Amino acid sequence: MEPVLLIDKAGVQSTVQDHGRWGAQEQGVPICGTIVPHWMEIANALVGNKANTPGVEFQILGPSISVKGGSVKVAVCGDVSLEILTESDAGSQTRKISAWRSFTLTQNDKLIVGAVHNTKGGFLAVSGGVNVPSFLGSASTYMRSSLGGLEGRSLQVGDQLELGKKAVELSCCGDRLCPSAPTIEETPIRVVLGPQAEFFEEKSIEAFFNAEFIISKNSDRMGARLEGKALSHKTEFGSDLISEGVVPGSIQVPGNRQPIILLNDGQTVGGYPKIATVVSADLHRVANALPGTQLHFEAVTAEEACLLARSSKEKTQRIIKSIMTASADGFVNLKALYETNLISGVVDMTEPSHFPGYLDISER
């Protein structure tokens, strides 16, 4: 019998996600997928899965889960508090655990994922991955059309998630931790101007790059609605055009003159002029930002956007390669550390912030 995850509390908008449904936009199906792809890849690496293995993405408040039928490895990536509640004949015991590391969840344990801090969401990976039917090559949930995931909806109390066939095998691997968790960037959001920049007055182009915009509370996975300086269209063009293809990152400006950044669940065609497109390397920063977050934009060329995408991918791979073995209680396994080749990157063992769960022995 393969282990099964039980949803004891659903959290907020907890859904099954992977990299998304690429190649189906011509059929009118959005890409969907996790809003922070590199968090998913790191979480899967921590539990021994392939990068694109489906897991559970959550927003604002995470779920509470337990396991039936065995033990599994779990990892959560994001700025979130975690607790494991263990039930035994001696009573209940709660212990805190760090994100950005793997740990074993047994039949006597319940993982409680708390509120998210500073960002909108987080990602939970489990050994073997969540096993749901694939739709157009992806397990990602698209709730607007009830496609993918678990019955095309967010998770509910009482749901049971089947796991991949390798869950038992992978659950035997040692605990791992990520010593260099990604940090939240505060630099401008980089965009490529166009494709309808000529639809806007010159002063609006200047305002777009010089003014401050705030993410509205009306934003969702479909798009981030911005509030700020009004961006005026030229009279001869207006605010409408014949619908054409759009992609995640497209910045549309409708008749109310307030920008909308299309996100993972965004439609596949649109009839509003697009002043610019957010580069793929920065799109997750918009999708994972809380309402009220201030945004500034910076122009880059298409060539620079490609280099940024490549650099972002390489950074994720460096982080994954830095993952090391941890002891069962969450501290760094010094034996494994000494055996690791760190020539390509120096690690300061005197800085506790580099290692979630690190114990400073000088205080003992």
N, C-alpha and C positions, 0 to 999 in steps of 0.2 A: 504494500500500500504506500502510495506517495503521500508526503505531507501535504496538508491543506491549510491555508491561512484563513482564519476566522475574523471577520470585522466586528469588533465589540462596540466601537464608536466610529462613526464615519468621518469625523473631521469636517472640513469645509472643502467642497468641490474636489474630493479625492477621486481620481480617475486613473485607469490603466493607460499608460502612454509608452511609446518608444520614439524612434527618430522621426516618424511621420510617414505619410502616404504620398511619397514622391512619384511623379509621373502620371497622376490621375487628374490633374487640373483641367486638361482639355475635355474631361467628362463632367466638369463642374464640381469636382470633389476637392475640398481644401486639403492642404498638406497636414494640418493638425500637428500632433507630436508634442513632446516635452518642450517647455518654454526655455529651459536652460540645458541644451544638449550635452555640454561638457560635464555638468553635474551628474547626469545619467551615466555617462561613460565612466566617470571616476567611481561612482557607487557600484556599477557592475564589475569593474576591475577589483574592487575591494572584496567582493564575494565570489570571484572566480568566473563570472559570466562573460560572454561576448559583449562588445560595446553596445549593441542595439537590442539587447534583451529587454522585453517589456517589464516594467515595474509600476509602482504607484506614485503618481505626482499628487501633491496636495497644496492647498493655498490657505494662508492665514492661520489655520489650526490643523494639525495633523491628526491622523486616525489612531485608534487603539486597536492592536491586533494581537491574536494569540495563534498558536499552531496546534493542529491535531494530526496524529499519525506519525510523529517523529520529531526530529530536530532540524533546524535550518539555519544557515548563515544569513544575517541581515546587515545592511549598511544604510545609513541615512546621510545624505549630503544637503547642506543648507544651514542657515543660522537658526538653529532650533534646539530646544531643550528636550532631553530624552530620559525616560525612567523605565526600569524593568521591575514589574511587580511579580514576585515569586510566591506561589501558594504551596504550602507543605503542611504536614501533620503538626509541625511546631507553630504554625501560624503564617502570617503574611510578612514579607520582607520587601522593602523597596530600595533600589539602589540607582543612583544617577549614572549615566553613561554618556560618552562624548559622541558627537556626530563626526563624520569624516573618518570612520573606522568600522570594521566589521566585528560582529559578536554573534554568539550562538543563542538562538531562541528555542527553548525546549517546551514540552507539553505543559510544564508547570509554570511557564512564564507568560506574562502579558506585557507587550511593548506599548508604552504610552508616549505618543509623539505630541509634544506641547505646542504652544503658540510660536509662530515664526517671528523672528526679529529682523528689522531693517529692510527686509525684502518681502516679496509677496508669497513665495512658495518654497518647496523643497521636494526631494526625490528619494523614494525608498526602493532599494533593490533587495531581492531575495535570491538565494542560491537556486539555480534552475530556472528562475524567471517565472512570471505569471503566465499561465497557460490559458489563453482565450483564443477563440477562432480568429483567423486572420481575414481581413477584408481589404481587397486590392493591395495585398502585400504588406499590410501593417496591422498591428494590434491597437493602434491609437484610437482613443475615444473621440467621437465628434457628436456632442450632445444635441446640437441643433437639428440633426437629422437622425438621431438615434442609431449611429453607425459605430462599429468597432467596439473595443473594450468589452466590458461586461454588460451585455444587453444595451449597449449604446448610451449608458447613463453613468452618473456618478455613483460611487459605492454607498451602500446602505447598511445599517445595523443588521446583522444576521447573514450577510453575504459570505459565501465561501469561495475562495480563489484557489483553483487547482494550480499546482506548480509543475515545472518541467521535469522530465524524467531523470535529470542529473541532480536533482535537489538533494537526494540522500548522499550521493557521492561527494558533491561539492560542500556539503555541510561538515564534512570531516576535515576540511582544510583549516590551517591555523588562522588565528585572528590576525588582521592586518590593519595598519593605520596609514593615513596620508599625512606626512609631516609638513606639507606646504599647501594647505587648503587655499583655494582662490579667495582673493579679497574683493570687496566691492569697489569698483572704479568710480572716480568722481570727475573724470575728464569729460569734455563735450561729446555728444553723440555724433559720430562721423557719418556724413551723407554724401551721396553723389547727386549733384544738381540735375534736375530734369525728371521725366522726359517732356513735361509741358511747362518748363520754367518760363517760356516766352509768353505764356498766358497771364503772367503776373506783372504788375507795375514794378519798376525798378526799386521804388522805396519799400515795396513789400518784400522783395528779395533781400534787401539790406536788413529789414526788420527781422526776417526769418533767422538770419545769422547773428544778429546783435541783441535781439530781445530775449526775454526769459519766458518759457512756457511751463505750465503746470499740468500734470496728468490729472484728468478729471475723475471723479468718483463714478462716472458713468462708463468707465472703461471696462473691458472684459477680454476674454481670449480672442475675440474677433478683431478688436482694435483698441488702441489707446487714444482716447479723445483728449485733445490738448486745449487749454485755456490760456489766452495771452493776447498779444498784439494781433489785431485783425489784419489778414492778408488779402489785399484787394486784387481782383482780376481786372485785366484790361477790358474796356467796354466792348471792343470789337470781337473778343473771344467769349466773354461771359464765364459762367461757372459750370456749364454743362458741356459734355462732348459725347460722341457716339461711344457706347460701352466698348471697352477693349480689355485685354488681359492685364491682370495685376498680380503682384507677388507679395509675400510677407516682407514688410519694410517699406512698401509704397506709402508715400505721404500724400493723401488726397486732401484737397481743400474745397469743400462744398460751398453752397451759397451763403452760409452763415459766417464764412471767412475764417473759421477755426480749423486747424489741421487735425487730421485723423491718421494715425500710423497703423496700417494693417498688420495684424499679428498672425499667429499660427492658424487660427480658425477663420481667418479672413476669407471673404468671397473670392472667386476666381476671375471675375470681371467687374469693372467699375466704370461709371460715367462721369466722374469728377476729375478735373485737372490735377495732375501730380506734380508738385513743386520739386520733390526730391525723393530719394530712396535711401533708407538706412542701410549701411553696410552690414553684411551678415555677421561680422565679428562683434557688432554692437547691438544687434537686435534683441538678444536675451536681456540686456540691461534695461531696455524699455519694457519688455514683456514681464519682467520680474520686479518692476518698480511699483511701489505703493502709490495709491492716489495721494496727491499733494506733493509728489516728488517734482523738483524743478529740473528742467532740461534746457541745455544750450546746444546749438548745432554748430558743426564745423565742416567745411567743404573739403572733400578729397576727390581725386580723380578715380576713374574706373580701374586703372592700373594699380593705384595705391590700395583700393578696396580689395583687390585680389591678393596683394601682398599681406594685407591685414588678416584676411581669412586664413592664409597659409601660416602666418605667424601664430594666430590663435590656436590652430590645430596642433602646431608643434609644441606650444606651451602646455596644452592638455596632455600630450604624449609625455612630456618631461615630468609632469606631475604624476602620471600613472606609473612611470618608471621609478619614481622616488618612493612608491609605496613599499613599506617594509613590514616585517613580522612584528607583532606585538604579543606580549604575554597575556594570559587570559584575564588578568585584572585590569588591563587597559594601559599598563605602563610599557615603555619601550623595552623590547627584548635586546639587551645589550650584546648578547652573543651574536644575534643576527646582525646587529648594527656593525660590529667589528668585522664581520665577514662580508659586508657589503662594500662594493667598490664605489667610493665617493670622489674619485678623481675628477669627474665631470662637474661636481657641485659640492661646495663645502657646507657642512651643517654645523651650526653653533649649538652644541649640546648644553651650553650654559643659559640659553634663552628658552624658558618654559613655554612661551607662546608658540614655538615652532612645533610642539608636540601636544596634541590634545590628550589629556589624561596624564601628562608627564608629572612625575613626582620629584621635587627638588630635594635630593638627599642631604643637602647642606642644612636643611631645616630639621632633620631628624635628631 
